[in-house]
């Protein structure tokens, strides 16, 4: 029999971290990844995101359903489909969120998920080499984190503009407090991306003989007598159906879109939805696929005066050759840039203890402000999103066909609070763009095309131009059994099904105030300890 102690579905951030930590403990582990190996050389090159994020061979390419609040637009999105998952194609920014994000999880009934409890796992996962306080930062973890090395005078001016507008400089937004402006912290080291596959999975294969199988699309979790016993999957170009068994746990690490989809196809989810597609209901869990929320990002783009060294000017012809040479010599280069160079964390209410919106900046003019594609002229771009959206949507299957994309509907801007905070954020971003510090750089703002003067004009622009931040979360919500919409308990065990866990961004009860990768890595680190404790207790 093809059997392992643990079968992990998905080689994204969580799956890679779990594979290493379980293999380290001596368990046999099999990881199933639907995509190919991460051998594309552009994955390691930070600037390669301009190509990899459009490559259907290593990304899942879907559409987010629109609503009246977003003018019924379908919004394109993508997820990583290779070893490392989205950590192989994301913007490489490292942001844990703020203290109250996790304290709120604990207050909602998730014991052991408060900030003081999860901080050791953040520290365990990282090797932070840009200073900070030892109380908050890890020094010996698998993932190298550092402040952006490719600093530039244009981004310096954005930082100065933020200070002009009342935002203090914060040397470490992943430390004691998040509030402030600073250069982004990145998962780039020596000019190369460090995905979760490079930090965890490849070492796990070498050191612990973890079995990693690529191009294996899991079709369903096998449930026998109320317990998960393994999975059925299609392998290779011929999509041959195969089975692999788990002796201890089957662990779904497929992300906030695919994890609920797989549970639903396996007969675990809202009974009405399953019956609509003639799927036998093995466990009625109404929360599977619900509670979807994402950061709704709105961009601002400006044309810049030439000669300041925007990425648009450095990414073509002879200047590009010079940037490539600097990269090869291990020097700061435009080729080792993240998706954003500066983060600004702000409060709409000065009396609030927490920040509630983020502003981002990059010294590059992006076409339409929406894609990873450079304009032909020099410019700069910024973005804004509310950190803790209240709007909730869902992920639901369309049919029994594993290959058919699910319905993805975050229901952006449904909450009045979400709309109000987004307006405040965009006004603040514009104030920085037209600040004294930015005046020598910004020639004219070209997006929004119209000069927004009233809240209604701003909201109209926001509705028509916002996009995903690629941070879907919450669709397999963590919560106690008293919560009717909880899918997993605080030990990440699926309610009502033995030997089945979900470990990824789908378990977030509420959104964090940052990108997801750092928190998902923390969740995987903590999950490994929870699993080991449960095995010992049996």
Buried (B, 14 or more C-beta within 10 A) or exposed (E): EEBBBBBBBBBBBBBBBBBBBBBBBEBBBBBBBBBBBBEBEBBBBBBBBBBBBBBEEBBBBBEBBBBEBBEEBEBEBBBBBBBBBBBBBBBBBBBBBBBBBBBBBBEBBBEEBBBEBBBBBBBBBBBBEBEBEEEBBBEEBBBBBBBBBBBBEBBBBBBBBBBBBEBEEBEBBBBEBBBBBBBBBBBBBEBBBBBBBBBBBBBBBEEBEBBBBBBBBBBBBBBEEEBBBBBBBBBEEEBEEBEBBBBBBBBBBBBBBBBBBBBBBBBBBBBEBBEEBEBEBBBBBBBBBBBBBBBBBBBBBBBBBEEBBBBBBBBEEEBBEEBBEBBEEEEBBBBBBBBBBBBBBBBBEEEEEBBBBBBBBBBBBBBEBBEBEBBEBBBBBBBBBBBBBBBBBBBBBEEBEBEEBBBBBBBBBBBEBBBBBBBBBBEBBBBBBEBEBBEEBBBEBBBBEEEBEEEEBBBBBBBEBBBBBBBBBBBBBBBEEEBEBBBBBBBBBBBBBBBBBBBBBBBBBBBBBBBBBBBBBBBBBBBBBBBBEBBEEE
